[in-house]
Amino acid sequence: MARKIKDPGFGYSSSKNARSIINKNGSSNVVHINKKRSLDDFYSFFIEISWSKFFLIILISYTLLNVLFGLVYTLIGIEEITKSTGSFFSDFLNGFFFSAQTLTTVGYGGIAPHGIASNIIAAFEAMIGLLSFSFITGLLYGRFSKPKAAIKFSKNIILREFKDKRAIMFRLMNSRKTVMIEPKISVTLAITDPKTEKYKFYNLNLERDSIMYLPTVWTVVHEIDEKSPLFDLSNDKIASLTAELYLLLQYHEESFAQNVYQIHSYNFNEMEVNVKYKPSYGYDLDGFAVLNHDTLSEVEKM
């Protein structure tokens, strides 16, 4: 008899058009409203955003700072740093490029502050430049050094005959060339009750929930036996359920010398019935094991 568990943190309420709470990359899909912001959130924000957004923000901030100081140098009199051209735009460009040299502490020497006002502004800008690049350097280190799992999950789950019973399976592998040490996985099944639109949660028993190490592929198997919440359902009924699998995987990552975690989810509309996974690894002529990352989700008929 399957035993329900208490809410694991997702809430009991469901909806017909509800999206998964977990994205495919393991990030949260929850929209936060009325969230209070603080300066402490800036570090987390810059660590979590994508690399493209990170460098775009740096580029925009760098440009805006130089535009601001370029305007300041132009308005106090461009003669403070170089001879005026008589054109506001040309004088602004001279101020902009002088600002870039000051902010980055390059100082080519072609343009230099001559007056008290320009020297004060240049000194202040140089301080901002030093602080800014120190901050960016710290963020770059934080992004590179942050422990991250690199697990690749199969795009599908399968329902098939297994050991005179039935089983739900999915596969995973390490995207890195390192060996996963002592990987351990837990799987929670969330089924939406069509009458009440409430979630029912179950911890699924697995054939193996941990192994010593993983150099190739791990097929995670939930046998549908008398203890499974899916035992009394036909294959068609299981495949038509409004349900999701929520996974939590942890293992020791050699690259960071510490444990890392990754979450993932599968919707039951990603299920394929009466198929089996194709082999993803074999051996070459020299006897070396060869792991093909492109075949992780490939299946064939039983």
Rosetta blueprint (number, residue, H / E / L):
1 M L
2 A L
3 R L
4 K E
5 I E
6 K L
7 D L
8 P L
9 G L
10 F L
11 G L
12 Y L
13 S E
14 S L
15 S L
16 K L
17 N L
18 A L
19 R L
20 S L
21 I L
22 I E
23 N L
24 K L
25 N L
26 G L
27 S L
28 S E
29 N L
30 V L
31 V L
32 H L
33 I L
34 N L
35 K L
36 K L
37 R L
38 S L
39 L L
40 D H
41 D H
42 F H
43 Y H
44 S H
45 F H
46 F H
47 I H
48 E H
49 I L
50 S L
51 W H
52 S H
53 K H
54 F H
55 F H
56 L H
57 I H
58 I H
59 L H
60 I H
61 S H
62 Y H
63 T H
64 L H
65 L H
66 N H
67 V H
68 L H
69 F H
70 G H
71 L H
72 V H
73 Y H
74 T H
75 L H
76 I L
77 G L
78 I H
79 E H
80 E H
81 I L
82 T L
83 K L
84 S L
85 T L
86 G L
87 S L
88 F H
89 F H
90 S H
91 D H
92 F H
93 L H
94 N H
95 G H
96 F H
97 F H
98 F H
99 S H
100 A H
101 Q H
102 T H
103 L H
104 T L
105 T L
106 V L
107 G L
108 Y L
109 G L
110 G L
111 I L
112 A L
113 P L
114 H L
115 G L
116 I H
117 A H
118 S H
119 N H
120 I H
121 I H
122 A H
123 A H
124 F H
125 E H
126 A H
127 M H
128 I H
129 G H
130 L H
131 L H
132 S H
133 F H
134 S H
135 F H
136 I H
137 T H
138 G H
139 L H
140 L H
141 Y H
142 G H
143 R H
144 F H
145 S H
146 K L
147 P L
148 K L
149 A L
150 A L
151 I E
152 K E
153 F E
154 S L
155 K L
156 N L
157 I E
158 I E
159 L E
160 R E
161 E E
162 F E
163 K L
164 D L
165 K E
166 R E
167 A E
168 I E
169 M E
170 F E
171 R E
172 L E
173 M E
174 N E
175 S L
176 R L
177 K L
178 T L
179 V L
180 M E
181 I E
182 E E
183 P E
184 K E
185 I E
186 S E
187 V E
188 T E
189 L E
190 A E
191 I E
192 T E
193 D E
194 P L
195 K L
196 T L
197 E L
198 K E
199 Y E
200 K E
201 F E
202 Y E
203 N E
204 L L
205 N L
206 L L
207 E L
208 R L
209 D L
210 S E
211 I L
212 M L
213 Y E
214 L E
215 P L
216 T L
217 V E
218 W E
219 T E
220 V E
221 V E
222 H E
223 E E
224 I E
225 D L
226 E L
227 K L
228 S L
229 P L
230 L L
231 F L
232 D L
233 L L
234 S L
235 N H
236 D H
237 K H
238 I H
239 A H
240 S L
241 L L
242 T L
243 A E
244 E E
245 L E
246 Y E
247 L E
248 L E
249 L E
250 Q E
251 Y E
252 H E
253 E E
254 E L
255 S L
256 F L
257 A L
258 Q E
259 N E
260 V E
261 Y E
262 Q E
263 I E
264 H E
265 S E
266 Y E
267 N E
268 F H
269 N H
270 E H
271 M E
272 E E
273 V E
274 N L
275 V E
276 K E
277 Y E
278 K L
279 P L
280 S L
281 Y E
282 G E
283 Y E
284 D L
285 L L
286 D L
287 G L
288 F L
289 A E
290 V E
291 L E
292 N L
293 H H
294 D H
295 T H
296 L L
297 S L
298 E L
299 V E
300 E E
301 K E
302 M L
